[in-house]
Amino acid sequence: MDRPEVLKVFESLGSGLRLDLFCLLVQAGETGRVAGEIAEALEIPATNLSFHLKAMLQANLVTVRQEGRFLRYRANVPHMLRVLAYVVENCARAEEGACARVRDRSSAQPPEAAASP
C-alpha cells in the first residue's frame, strides 16, 4: 500500500453519498447489490449513482461483476482494511505527537476505559 492509493480512498470517501454507498455495500456483505437496488436504497438517479460508482471503482473501494444484464457491486473490504492498516502503521511510527499520545494512552488503559470518551 502506498500513499497515493490511500489518498484516492480518502478523496473518494470525502463525499457523504459515497460514504453511505460504501457502508450500504459493506452491510450487503458478499452478496453485494445491483445498481438499481443501490439507487433505490440511496434515493438517487441512476446517472448520479454511476458517477459515484466510477470514482469508487477508481479508488478500488468497490468491485463489480456483470450478471446477465445487471452489474453487481461489492465493497472491497480487504482493500479498506489495508488502507486502515497503512494509516495505523504510519501513525504508530511517530515517537512523539498526537498519534504517539493516543497510542500510549490506549495501551496503558484497560479496553473498557480506552473506549469511553
C-alpha positions as CSV (number, residue, x, y, z in Angstrom):
1,M,0.0,0.0,0.0
2,D,1.4,3.4,-0.9
3,R,0.4,6.9,0.0
4,P,-1.3,7.8,-3.4
5,E,-3.6,4.7,-3.1
6,V,-4.6,5.8,0.4
7,L,-5.2,9.3,-0.7
8,K,-7.5,8.0,-3.5
9,V,-9.6,6.2,-0.9
10,F,-9.9,9.2,1.4
11,E,-10.7,11.5,-1.5
12,S,-13.4,9.2,-2.7
13,L,-15.0,8.8,0.7
14,G,-14.9,12.6,1.1
15,S,-18.4,12.6,-0.4
16,G,-21.1,11.8,2.1
17,L,-23.0,9.9,-0.5
18,R,-20.0,7.7,-1.3
19,L,-19.5,7.0,2.4
20,D,-23.2,6.0,2.6
21,L,-22.8,3.9,-0.5
22,F,-19.7,2.1,0.8
23,C,-21.5,1.4,4.1
24,L,-24.5,0.1,2.2
25,L,-22.3,-2.3,0.3
26,V,-20.4,-3.4,3.4
27,Q,-23.7,-4.2,5.1
28,A,-24.7,-6.2,2.0
29,G,-21.7,-8.5,2.5
30,E,-20.6,-10.9,-0.2
31,T,-24.0,-10.7,-1.9
32,G,-23.4,-7.1,-2.8
33,R,-26.2,-5.2,-4.6
34,V,-27.1,-4.5,-8.2
35,A,-27.0,-0.9,-9.3
36,G,-30.8,-0.5,-9.4
37,E,-31.1,-1.6,-5.7
38,I,-28.4,0.8,-4.7
39,A,-30.0,3.7,-6.5
40,E,-33.3,2.9,-4.9
41,A,-31.8,2.5,-1.4
42,L,-30.0,5.8,-1.6
43,E,-32.8,7.5,-3.4
44,I,-30.6,8.9,-6.2
45,P,-31.0,8.8,-10.0
46,A,-29.0,6.0,-11.8
47,T,-26.9,8.6,-13.6
48,N,-25.7,10.1,-10.3
49,L,-25.0,6.7,-9.0
50,S,-23.0,5.8,-12.0
51,F,-20.7,8.8,-11.5
52,H,-20.1,7.9,-7.8
53,L,-19.5,4.2,-8.5
54,K,-17.0,5.1,-11.2
55,A,-15.0,7.2,-8.7
56,M,-15.2,4.4,-6.1
57,L,-14.0,1.8,-8.7
58,Q,-11.0,4.0,-9.5
59,A,-10.2,4.1,-5.8
60,N,-10.6,0.3,-5.6
61,L,-13.3,0.7,-2.9
62,V,-15.8,-1.4,-4.8
63,T,-15.7,-4.3,-7.2
64,V,-18.2,-5.0,-10.0
65,R,-19.3,-8.1,-11.8
66,Q,-21.6,-8.5,-14.8
67,E,-24.6,-10.8,-14.1
68,G,-26.6,-11.0,-17.2
69,R,-27.8,-7.5,-17.9
70,F,-27.1,-6.4,-14.3
71,L,-24.0,-5.1,-12.6
72,R,-23.4,-6.3,-9.1
73,Y,-21.3,-4.2,-6.8
74,R,-19.5,-5.3,-3.6
75,A,-17.4,-3.3,-1.1
76,N,-13.7,-4.1,-1.4
77,V,-13.3,-4.6,2.4
78,P,-9.8,-6.2,2.2
79,H,-8.6,-3.0,0.4
80,M,-10.2,-0.8,3.0
81,L,-8.5,-2.9,5.8
82,R,-5.1,-2.3,4.0
83,V,-5.8,1.4,3.9
84,L,-6.6,1.5,7.6
85,A,-3.5,-0.6,8.4
86,Y,-1.4,1.8,6.4
87,V,-2.8,4.7,8.5
88,V,-2.3,2.9,11.8
89,E,1.2,1.7,10.9
90,N,2.4,5.2,9.8
91,C,0.8,6.9,12.7
92,A,2.3,4.4,15.1
93,R,5.8,5.1,13.9
94,A,5.8,8.5,15.5
95,E,7.6,8.7,18.8
96,E,6.0,12.0,19.8
97,G,3.0,14.0,18.8
98,A,-0.7,13.3,18.9
99,C,-0.6,9.8,17.5
100,A,2.0,8.7,20.0
101,R,0.0,10.1,22.9
102,V,-3.2,8.4,21.7
103,R,-1.3,5.1,21.2
104,D,0.4,5.4,24.7
105,R,-2.9,6.2,26.4
106,S,-4.8,3.4,24.8
107,S,-2.1,0.8,25.6
108,A,-2.0,1.9,29.2
109,Q,-5.8,1.7,29.8
110,P,-8.0,-1.3,30.0
111,P,-10.1,-1.8,26.8
112,E,-13.2,-0.5,28.6
113,A,-11.6,2.7,29.7
114,A,-10.0,3.3,26.3
115,A,-13.3,3.0,24.5
116,S,-15.1,5.6,26.6
117,P,-14.9,9.3,25.8
